[in-house]
Amino acid sequence: MLNALLSSAESAAPAPRRGPGAAVPPARTSATIPGRTRNFFGNRFVYAVISQRARGLSVGINVNPDQDCNFDCAYCEVDRQPPVRDHRVDLDVLSTELRHMLTLIQRGKICELPGYQSVPADLLQLKEVALSGDGEPTLCPDFSAVVEAVAHVRARAGFPFFKLVLITNATGLHLSPVQEGLRLFTAQDEIWAKLDAGTQAHLDKINRPVAAPEPAPNTSLAGVLANILALGRRRPVILQSLFPLIDGEGPTTEEINQYIQRLRELNEGGARIEMVQVYSAHRPAVRANVGHLPLKTLSHIAHRVRQETGLKAEVF
C-alpha cells in the first residue's frame, strides 16, 4: 500500500530542471513534487521530499550547496552547469530553516505547502532528517559542525526526537572531521552507504570517480569497501545499491555475482549490515541514456542477496 501511495505522489507532475546558463535565484525555490525532486520552499539548505526508502517524509540538509562530489554518477539528477548561490553551509541559517520546517511538520502545516496538498496524511509524518543534498556530504569542510548544529536543534528546540540519517557514497567516512561528526550519532541514527558495484570496472562505469583535493577520499572500490567494513564493525550500516539501465542495458550476471561476493566478504568480515536497499533510478537523471531497471530484475537481485548472503534486502 505504501509503495502505491508513493508512486501516486511521484507521478503528480513532471519535474522541472534548470538549463545551462540559468540565472541564480535569490534563494532555493522549486514547485517540485513529492518523491521525484526535492522542494526547498524558498530555503537555502533545508528541503523536504517524500522518500520511498524513508517510507514517508524526509527533511533533507543540503550539506554540499557548492555541489562538490567525487563521483559523477551516471544516474545523478544534479545539473552542475548553472552557478550556485552558496559555497558553504551557513550554520545559523541552517538551524533556523530546520527549526521552521520541523515546526510546520509538528503543527500539521506542511500539507498546505505547494505540491503537498494532495499527499496522504500518513506520508507527511516525519521519518528522518537526512544529511544529503547536491554532492557528497562527507566532503563538506564543516561536516562535524553541521552534525553538531542539527543535533543541537534536536536536543534543544522542543521537537519530538527525530532520526538522523547520513546518506553517503562511503568514500570519505575515514576522514577525521567525518569521524568527529559521527561520534554525535546516537544508536537510533543511521548511516546509508552506497555500494553500486562489485567490480572496479562497473564502479568506473556507474559512479565515475573524479579527482578530489586532499585529503583524498577512497574513491576506488577497495577504498569504499574498506570504509564500509570499518564503519560496520563499529555500528550497523545500511547499504544503498542503485542499479540503473545505461543505454538500455543493466548489470551483467557476472557483475551481480561479483556484487554479491563483495556483500558476502563484508558480512564475513564483521560488518553489521542491517539491510541492503536495492533500487534503480527513480528521479530523472541529467544524462538522457539512463533509465530504470525493471522491477522484476531488481526483485531477482534482492532475492539473490537474501539467499546467498543471509542479509535482509528490500526493493524500493
Order of alpha helices (4+ residues) and beta strands (2+ residues): alpha-beta-beta-alpha-beta-alpha-beta-alpha-beta-alpha-alpha-beta-beta-alpha-beta-beta-alpha-beta
